[in-house]
Amino acid sequence: MKKDLKDLIEAKRQIDSILHKLRETLKTLHAKEQKDRYKSQITLAERRIQALEIAVQLLEDEILKQHDC
Protein backbone atom coordinates (compact mmCIF):
# COMPACT_ATOMS: atom_id res chain seq x y z
CA MET A 1 0.00 0.00 0.00
CA LYS A 2 1.91 3.02 -1.26
CA LYS A 3 0.87 6.41 0.06
CA ASP A 4 1.65 9.65 -1.67
CA LEU A 5 4.03 12.20 -0.22
CA LYS A 6 1.23 14.51 0.91
CA ASP A 7 -0.39 11.73 2.97
CA LEU A 8 2.92 10.80 4.59
CA ILE A 9 3.66 14.41 5.55
CA GLU A 10 0.20 14.81 7.06
CA ALA A 11 0.54 11.54 8.99
CA LYS A 12 3.86 12.73 10.41
CA ARG A 13 2.31 16.07 11.38
CA GLN A 14 -0.49 14.30 13.23
CA ILE A 15 1.88 11.95 15.05
CA ASP A 16 4.11 14.88 16.02
CA SER A 17 1.04 16.52 17.57
CA ILE A 18 0.17 13.37 19.52
CA LEU A 19 3.78 13.08 20.69
CA HIS A 20 3.74 16.66 21.94
CA LYS A 21 0.58 16.01 23.96
CA LEU A 22 1.94 12.74 25.35
CA ARG A 23 5.18 14.40 26.43
CA GLU A 24 3.23 17.13 28.21
CA THR A 25 1.12 14.47 29.92
CA LEU A 26 4.27 12.67 30.99
CA LYS A 27 5.67 15.88 32.50
CA THR A 28 2.45 16.33 34.44
CA LEU A 29 2.53 12.76 35.72
CA HIS A 30 6.17 13.09 36.80
CA ALA A 31 5.29 16.29 38.68
CA LYS A 32 2.63 14.61 40.81
CA GLU A 33 3.37 14.38 44.52
CA GLN A 34 2.67 10.66 44.81
CA LYS A 35 4.39 9.63 41.59
CA ASP A 36 4.25 5.92 42.54
CA ARG A 37 0.47 5.99 42.21
CA TYR A 38 0.89 6.89 38.54
CA LYS A 39 3.60 4.37 37.70
CA SER A 40 1.49 2.39 35.23
CA GLN A 41 0.29 5.54 33.44
CA ILE A 42 3.88 6.80 33.25
CA THR A 43 5.08 3.49 31.81
CA LEU A 44 2.25 3.45 29.28
CA ALA A 45 2.96 7.01 28.17
CA GLU A 46 6.70 6.27 27.85
CA ARG A 47 6.03 3.16 25.75
CA ARG A 48 3.61 5.04 23.51
CA ILE A 49 6.16 7.81 23.02
CA GLN A 50 8.79 5.24 22.03
CA ALA A 51 6.43 3.58 19.56
CA LEU A 52 5.40 6.87 18.00
CA GLU A 53 9.02 8.02 17.73
CA ILE A 54 9.72 4.85 15.72
CA ALA A 55 6.72 5.61 13.51
CA VAL A 56 7.98 9.15 12.92
CA GLN A 57 11.42 7.86 11.95
CA LEU A 58 9.91 5.40 9.49
CA LEU A 59 7.72 8.13 8.01
CA GLU A 60 10.70 10.48 7.69
CA ASP A 61 12.68 7.75 5.92
CA GLU A 62 9.82 7.14 3.49
CA ILE A 63 9.27 10.86 2.91
CA LEU A 64 12.96 11.30 2.06
CA LYS A 65 12.88 8.26 -0.20
CA GLN A 66 9.84 9.55 -2.11
CA HIS A 67 11.17 13.11 -2.21
CA ASP A 68 14.43 11.92 -3.81
CA CYS A 69 12.61 10.03 -6.58
C-alpha positions in Angstrom: 0.0 0.0 0.0 1.9 3.0 -1.3 0.9 6.4 0.1 1.7 9.6 -1.7 4.0 12.2 -0.2 1.2 14.5 0.9 -0.4 11.7 3.0 2.9 10.8 4.6 3.7 14.4 5.6 0.2 14.8 7.1 0.5 11.5 9.0 3.9 12.7 10.4 2.3 16.1 11.4 -0.5 14.3 13.2 1.9 11.9 15.0 4.1 14.9 16.0 1.0 16.5 17.6 0.2 13.4 19.5 3.8 13.1 20.7 3.7 16.7 21.9 0.6 16.0 24.0 1.9 12.7 25.4 5.2 14.4 26.4 3.2 17.1 28.2 1.1 14.5 29.9 4.3 12.7 31.0 5.7 15.9 32.5 2.4 16.3 34.4 2.5 12.8 35.7 6.2 13.1 36.8 5.3 16.3 38.7 2.6 14.6 40.8 3.4 14.4 44.5 2.7 10.7 44.8 4.4 9.6 41.6 4.3 5.9 42.5 0.5 6.0 42.2 0.9 6.9 38.5 3.6 4.4 37.7 1.5 2.4 35.2 0.3 5.5 33.4 3.9 6.8 33.2 5.1 3.5 31.8 2.3 3.4 29.3 3.0 7.0 28.2 6.7 6.3 27.8 6.0 3.2 25.7 3.6 5.0 23.5 6.2 7.8 23.0 8.8 5.2 22.0 6.4 3.6 19.6 5.4 6.9 18.0 9.0 8.0 17.7 9.7 4.8 15.7 6.7 5.6 13.5 8.0 9.2 12.9 11.4 7.9 12.0 9.9 5.4 9.5 7.7 8.1 8.0 10.7 10.5 7.7 12.7 7.8 5.9 9.8 7.1 3.5 9.3 10.9 2.9 13.0 11.3 2.1 12.9 8.3 -0.2 9.8 9.6 -2.1 11.2 13.1 -2.2 14.4 11.9 -3.8 12.6 10.0 -6.6 
